[in-house]
Amino acid sequence: MSLDALRESLPAYAKDLSLNLSSLASETLLNDQQKWGTFVASAYAVGTPAVIKAIDAAAREAGLSEEAATAAKAAAAIMGMNNVYYRTLHLLSNSEYKTLPAKLRMNILANPGVDKIDFELWSTAVSAINGCGMCLDAHESELKKHSVPNTSIQAALRIGAVVNAVSRVIAAEAAAAS
């Protein structure tokens, strides 16, 4: 499925999502690797098969390298773990848990295989999808250390938000049809 076919498969009530998906595919605030890596990381974070297939195809067509695609998937994977763990620490009223070592492997954070800024943008989008304020703050802070403008961070957040919404609509429509 192509990105256009994905857009066309959205029901009329999700027209805004279709329009947003189209405009974000043409986004210029991020370079192509940052943009398409954010799309891939976001799609894998939500896990809706039709959306993953369409975005994978669009990213390949746009020239996203295999290494960058793998790193984007790794961002979705590691944030899937970290977002749950750190969001839980934030929500627990017993603050002692925050003083304990996580004892979770996170080697990919030190060597993601792509530019650190790109991986941080992808991790930020996935953290937004997964609703982890602690992780959002940590990744946004790291991006600001590298002088990434707010508009670029916002672009990654917008991609994450739209991919999340599109994925949920596609999954809901598939459930309703079965």
C-alpha positions as a Markdown table, in Angstrom:
| # | Residue | x | y | z |
|---|---|---|---|---|
| 1 | Met | 0.0 | 0.0 | 0.0 |
| 2 | Ser | 1.3 | 3.5 | -0.9 |
| 3 | Leu | 0.9 | 6.6 | 1.2 |
| 4 | Asp | -1.7 | 7.8 | -1.3 |
| 5 | Ala | -3.6 | 4.6 | -1.0 |
| 6 | Leu | -3.4 | 4.8 | 2.8 |
| 7 | Arg | -4.8 | 8.4 | 2.6 |
| 8 | Glu | -7.6 | 7.2 | 0.3 |
| 9 | Ser | -8.5 | 4.3 | 2.6 |
| 10 | Leu | -9.3 | 6.8 | 5.4 |
| 11 | Pro | -13.0 | 7.3 | 5.9 |
| 12 | Ala | -14.6 | 10.7 | 5.2 |
| 13 | Tyr | -14.7 | 11.5 | 8.9 |
| 14 | Ala | -10.9 | 11.4 | 9.0 |
| 15 | Lys | -10.4 | 13.9 | 6.1 |
| 16 | Asp | -8.3 | 16.1 | 8.3 |
| 17 | Leu | -5.9 | 13.3 | 9.0 |
| 18 | Ser | -5.6 | 12.6 | 5.3 |
| 19 | Leu | -4.8 | 16.2 | 4.6 |
| 20 | Asn | -2.3 | 16.3 | 7.5 |
| 21 | Leu | -0.6 | 13.1 | 6.3 |
| 22 | Ser | -0.1 | 14.7 | 2.9 |
| 23 | Ser | 1.3 | 18.0 | 4.2 |
| 24 | Leu | 3.6 | 16.2 | 6.6 |
| 25 | Ala | 5.0 | 14.0 | 3.8 |
| 26 | Ser | 6.1 | 17.3 | 2.2 |
| 27 | Glu | 7.4 | 18.8 | 5.4 |
| 28 | Thr | 10.6 | 20.7 | 4.9 |
| 29 | Leu | 11.6 | 21.7 | 8.5 |
| 30 | Leu | 13.2 | 18.3 | 8.9 |
| 31 | Asn | 15.7 | 16.7 | 6.4 |
| 32 | Asp | 14.4 | 13.6 | 4.6 |
| 33 | Gln | 16.1 | 11.2 | 7.0 |
| 34 | Gln | 14.7 | 12.9 | 10.1 |
| 35 | Lys | 11.2 | 13.2 | 8.5 |
| 36 | Trp | 10.9 | 9.6 | 7.2 |
| 37 | Gly | 12.6 | 8.2 | 10.2 |
| 38 | Thr | 10.0 | 9.9 | 12.4 |
| 39 | Phe | 7.3 | 8.4 | 10.2 |
| 40 | Val | 8.8 | 4.9 | 10.5 |
| 41 | Ala | 9.4 | 5.1 | 14.2 |
| 42 | Ser | 5.9 | 6.4 | 14.8 |
| 43 | Ala | 4.3 | 3.7 | 12.6 |
| 44 | Tyr | 6.2 | 1.0 | 14.4 |
| 45 | Ala | 5.3 | 2.5 | 17.8 |
| 46 | Val | 1.6 | 2.1 | 17.1 |
| 47 | Gly | 1.9 | -1.1 | 15.2 |
| 48 | Thr | -1.0 | -1.0 | 12.7 |
| 49 | Pro | 0.1 | -3.3 | 9.8 |
| 50 | Ala | -1.4 | -1.3 | 6.9 |
| 51 | Val | 0.1 | 1.9 | 8.1 |
| 52 | Ile | 3.5 | 0.3 | 8.7 |
| 53 | Lys | 3.5 | -1.1 | 5.1 |
| 54 | Ala | 2.5 | 2.2 | 3.5 |
| 55 | Ile | 5.0 | 4.2 | 5.5 |
| 56 | Asp | 7.8 | 1.7 | 5.0 |
| 57 | Ala | 7.2 | 1.9 | 1.2 |
| 58 | Ala | 7.0 | 5.7 | 1.2 |
| 59 | Ala | 10.2 | 5.9 | 3.3 |
| 60 | Arg | 12.1 | 3.6 | 1.0 |
| 61 | Glu | 10.8 | 5.5 | -2.0 |
| 62 | Ala | 12.0 | 8.8 | -0.4 |
| 63 | Gly | 15.5 | 7.2 | 0.0 |
| 64 | Leu | 15.6 | 6.4 | 3.7 |
| 65 | Ser | 18.6 | 4.0 | 4.1 |
| 66 | Glu | 18.2 | 0.6 | 5.6 |
| 67 | Glu | 20.5 | 1.7 | 8.5 |
| 68 | Ala | 18.2 | 4.7 | 9.2 |
| 69 | Ala | 15.0 | 2.6 | 8.9 |
| 70 | Thr | 16.5 | 0.1 | 11.4 |
| 71 | Ala | 17.5 | 2.8 | 13.8 |
| 72 | Ala | 14.0 | 4.3 | 13.6 |
| 73 | Lys | 12.5 | 0.9 | 14.4 |
| 74 | Ala | 15.0 | 0.7 | 17.3 |
| 75 | Ala | 13.8 | 4.0 | 18.6 |
| 76 | Ala | 10.2 | 2.7 | 18.6 |
| 77 | Ala | 11.4 | -0.5 | 20.4 |
| 78 | Ile | 13.5 | 1.1 | 23.1 |
| 79 | Met | 10.9 | 3.8 | 23.7 |
| 80 | Gly | 8.2 | 1.2 | 24.0 |
| 81 | Met | 10.1 | -0.1 | 27.0 |
| 82 | Asn | 11.4 | 3.2 | 28.4 |
| 83 | Asn | 8.1 | 5.1 | 28.1 |
| 84 | Val | 6.3 | 2.6 | 30.2 |
| 85 | Tyr | 9.0 | 2.3 | 32.8 |
| 86 | Tyr | 9.7 | 6.1 | 33.2 |
| 87 | Arg | 6.0 | 7.1 | 32.9 |
| 88 | Thr | 5.3 | 4.6 | 35.7 |
| 89 | Leu | 8.1 | 6.1 | 37.9 |
| 90 | His | 6.6 | 9.5 | 37.4 |
| 91 | Leu | 3.1 | 8.3 | 38.3 |
| 92 | Leu | 4.0 | 6.3 | 41.4 |
| 93 | Ser | 3.6 | 8.3 | 44.6 |
| 94 | Asn | 6.5 | 6.3 | 46.1 |
| 95 | Ser | 9.5 | 8.3 | 44.9 |
| 96 | Glu | 12.0 | 5.7 | 46.1 |
| 97 | Tyr | 11.6 | 3.9 | 42.8 |
| 98 | Lys | 13.2 | 6.9 | 41.1 |
| 99 | Thr | 16.4 | 6.4 | 43.2 |
| 100 | Leu | 16.8 | 2.7 | 42.1 |
| 101 | Pro | 18.8 | 1.8 | 39.0 |
| 102 | Ala | 16.7 | 0.9 | 36.1 |
| 103 | Lys | 18.7 | -2.2 | 35.3 |
| 104 | Leu | 17.3 | -2.2 | 31.7 |
| 105 | Arg | 19.6 | -2.5 | 28.7 |
| 106 | Met | 19.5 | 0.7 | 26.6 |
| 107 | Asn | 22.7 | 0.3 | 24.6 |
| 108 | Ile | 21.0 | 1.6 | 21.4 |
| 109 | Leu | 20.8 | 5.1 | 23.0 |
| 110 | Ala | 24.6 | 5.4 | 23.1 |
| 111 | Asn | 25.1 | 4.1 | 19.5 |
| 112 | Pro | 21.9 | 4.3 | 17.4 |
| 113 | Gly | 23.7 | 3.9 | 14.1 |
| 114 | Val | 22.5 | 7.3 | 12.9 |
| 115 | Asp | 23.1 | 10.9 | 13.9 |
| 116 | Lys | 22.2 | 11.4 | 17.5 |
| 117 | Ile | 19.8 | 14.3 | 16.7 |
| 118 | Asp | 17.8 | 12.1 | 14.3 |
| 119 | Phe | 17.5 | 9.4 | 16.9 |
| 120 | Glu | 16.4 | 11.9 | 19.5 |
| 121 | Leu | 13.7 | 13.3 | 17.2 |
| 122 | Trp | 12.4 | 9.9 | 16.6 |
| 123 | Ser | 12.4 | 9.0 | 20.3 |
| 124 | Thr | 10.6 | 12.3 | 21.0 |
| 125 | Ala | 7.8 | 11.5 | 18.6 |
| 126 | Val | 7.4 | 7.9 | 20.0 |
| 127 | Ser | 7.5 | 9.3 | 23.5 |
| 128 | Ala | 4.6 | 11.6 | 22.6 |
| 129 | Ile | 2.6 | 8.7 | 21.2 |
| 130 | Asn | 3.3 | 6.7 | 24.3 |
| 131 | Gly | 2.5 | 9.6 | 26.6 |
| 132 | Cys | 5.7 | 9.7 | 28.7 |
| 133 | Gly | 6.3 | 13.2 | 30.0 |
| 134 | Met | 9.6 | 12.3 | 31.6 |
| 135 | Cys | 11.0 | 10.9 | 28.3 |
| 136 | Leu | 9.6 | 13.9 | 26.4 |
| 137 | Asp | 11.4 | 16.3 | 28.7 |
| 138 | Ala | 14.6 | 14.3 | 28.5 |
| 139 | His | 14.6 | 14.0 | 24.7 |
| 140 | Glu | 13.6 | 17.6 | 24.2 |
| 141 | Ser | 16.4 | 18.8 | 26.5 |
| 142 | Glu | 18.9 | 16.7 | 24.5 |
| 143 | Leu | 17.7 | 18.2 | 21.3 |
| 144 | Lys | 17.9 | 21.7 | 22.7 |
| 145 | Lys | 21.6 | 21.0 | 23.7 |
| 146 | His | 22.2 | 20.5 | 20.0 |
| 147 | Ser | 20.4 | 23.7 | 19.1 |
| 148 | Val | 17.5 | 22.0 | 17.3 |
| 149 | Pro | 14.8 | 24.6 | 16.8 |
| 150 | Asn | 11.4 | 24.2 | 18.4 |
| 151 | Thr | 9.8 | 24.2 | 15.0 |
| 152 | Ser | 11.8 | 21.0 | 14.1 |
| 153 | Ile | 10.8 | 19.3 | 17.3 |
| 154 | Gln | 7.2 | 20.4 | 16.7 |
| 155 | Ala | 7.4 | 18.9 | 13.2 |
| 156 | Ala | 8.4 | 15.5 | 14.7 |
| 157 | Leu | 5.6 | 15.7 | 17.2 |
| 158 | Arg | 3.1 | 16.5 | 14.5 |
| 159 | Ile | 4.2 | 13.5 | 12.5 |
| 160 | Gly | 3.9 | 11.3 | 15.6 |
| 161 | Ala | 0.4 | 12.7 | 16.3 |
| 162 | Val | -0.9 | 12.2 | 12.8 |
| 163 | Val | 0.6 | 8.7 | 12.3 |
| 164 | Asn | -0.9 | 7.7 | 15.7 |
| 165 | Ala | -4.4 | 9.0 | 14.7 |
| 166 | Val | -4.3 | 7.5 | 11.2 |
| 167 | Ser | -3.2 | 4.1 | 12.7 |
| 168 | Arg | -6.0 | 4.2 | 15.2 |
| 169 | Val | -8.6 | 5.0 | 12.5 |
| 170 | Ile | -7.4 | 2.3 | 10.2 |
| 171 | Ala | -7.4 | -0.2 | 13.0 |
| 172 | Ala | -10.8 | 0.8 | 14.2 |
| 173 | Glu | -12.3 | 0.6 | 10.7 |
| 174 | Ala | -10.7 | -2.9 | 10.2 |
| 175 | Ala | -12.3 | -4.0 | 13.5 |
| 176 | Ala | -15.7 | -2.6 | 12.6 |
| 177 | Ala | -15.5 | -4.4 | 9.2 |
| 178 | Ser | -14.8 | -7.8 | 10.7 |
